[in-house]
Amino acid sequence: MKTSATGSQTLKTSWQGAVVKELEGEEYSAFGTAKEDGGIVLLELADGSPAALTGLKAGDVVQAVGDKKVHNVADLVAATKAAEDKVVTVTYVRNQTRRQTAFKLFAADKANPSNP
């Protein structure tokens, strides 16, 4: 966890082979989304990871997994757990444009084998 200039903590975690973090402050508008729409930004994707193979890229903002909105890392983890080993629609924003892709979500130990 990293502390921002405002003193708040920014949570970074791994999801489907990508390093992700919660958006805060002005980051929402920079990524073309509103704070009330939420979202988790993908910072890095491992080559060959489930996220990369689905076509997601660094800088994409995941806003929903299936029918579950994603406002923070806890929402992302819960939505993923509910849909493990299923194909769901992931809604994301890239270049300020909302998009969707079909995504087979894997259990955390399969998607992020380097995690303890």
C-alpha positions in Angstrom: 0.0 0.0 0.0 1.3 3.4 -1.0 0.4 6.7 0.7 -0.5 9.6 -1.6 0.4 13.2 -1.2 -3.0 13.9 0.4 -2.2 11.3 3.1 -4.8 8.8 1.8 -3.6 5.2 1.1 -3.7 3.9 -2.4 -4.3 0.1 -2.6 -2.5 -1.8 -5.3 -3.1 -5.4 -5.8 -3.0 -8.1 -8.5 -6.0 -9.2 -10.5 -6.0 -11.7 -13.3 -2.3 -11.1 -13.9 -2.6 -7.3 -13.8 -1.4 -4.8 -11.1 -4.4 -2.6 -10.3 -5.2 0.4 -8.1 -8.2 2.3 -7.0 -8.8 5.7 -8.7 -8.8 8.8 -6.5 -9.3 12.5 -6.9 -8.8 14.0 -10.3 -7.8 10.6 -11.8 -11.5 9.9 -12.6 -11.7 12.7 -15.1 -8.3 12.0 -16.5 -9.5 8.5 -17.4 -12.8 9.8 -18.8 -15.0 8.5 -16.0 -17.0 10.0 -13.2 -16.3 9.2 -9.5 -19.8 7.8 -9.1 -19.1 5.3 -11.9 -16.1 4.1 -10.0 -13.4 2.0 -11.5 -10.0 0.3 -11.0 -7.1 1.2 -13.3 -4.8 -1.5 -14.7 -1.3 -0.3 -14.1 0.7 -3.3 -15.6 -0.2 -6.6 -17.2 2.0 -9.6 -17.3 2.5 -11.1 -20.7 0.3 -14.1 -21.2 -1.9 -13.2 -18.2 -5.7 -13.7 -18.4 -6.2 -9.9 -18.5 -3.7 -9.5 -21.3 -5.0 -12.4 -23.4 -8.5 -10.9 -23.2 -7.2 -7.7 -24.8 -7.1 -5.4 -21.7 -4.2 -3.0 -21.6 -2.4 -0.9 -19.0 -4.4 2.3 -18.5 -7.8 0.6 -18.9 -10.3 1.3 -16.1 -12.5 -1.7 -15.1 -15.9 -0.5 -14.0 -17.9 -3.8 -13.9 -17.5 -7.5 -13.8 -20.6 -9.2 -15.1 -23.5 -7.3 -13.5 -21.5 -6.1 -10.5 -20.2 -2.5 -10.5 -16.6 -2.0 -9.4 -15.9 1.0 -7.3 -12.9 -0.3 -5.4 -10.6 -3.3 -5.0 -13.0 -5.0 -2.6 -15.7 -4.8 -5.2 -13.4 -6.2 -7.9 -12.3 -9.1 -5.7 -16.0 -9.9 -4.7 -17.2 -9.7 -8.3 -14.4 -11.9 -9.5 -14.9 -14.5 -6.8 -18.6 -14.7 -7.6 -17.8 -15.3 -11.3 -14.7 -17.6 -11.0 -14.2 -20.0 -13.8 -17.1 -18.4 -15.8 -17.1 -16.2 -18.9 -18.6 -12.8 -18.0 -18.7 -9.4 -19.6 -16.1 -7.0 -18.2 -17.0 -3.3 -18.8 -14.0 -1.0 -19.0 -13.0 2.5 -20.2 -10.1 3.0 -22.6 -9.2 6.4 -24.1 -12.3 7.8 -22.5 -14.5 5.3 -24.3 -16.6 2.7 -22.5 -16.1 -0.8 -23.9 -16.9 -4.4 -23.1 -15.2 -7.7 -23.5 -15.9 -11.4 -22.7 -13.6 -12.6 -20.0 -13.1 -16.0 -18.4 -12.2 -15.2 -14.8 -9.9 -17.6 -13.0 -9.4 -18.3 -9.3 -6.7 -16.0 -7.8 -4.2 -18.8 -7.5 -4.6 -19.7 -11.3 -4.6 -16.1 -12.5 -1.7 -14.9 -10.4 0.6 -17.9 -9.8 3.3 -15.8 -8.2 1.0 -14.6 -5.4 1.5 -16.5 -2.1 
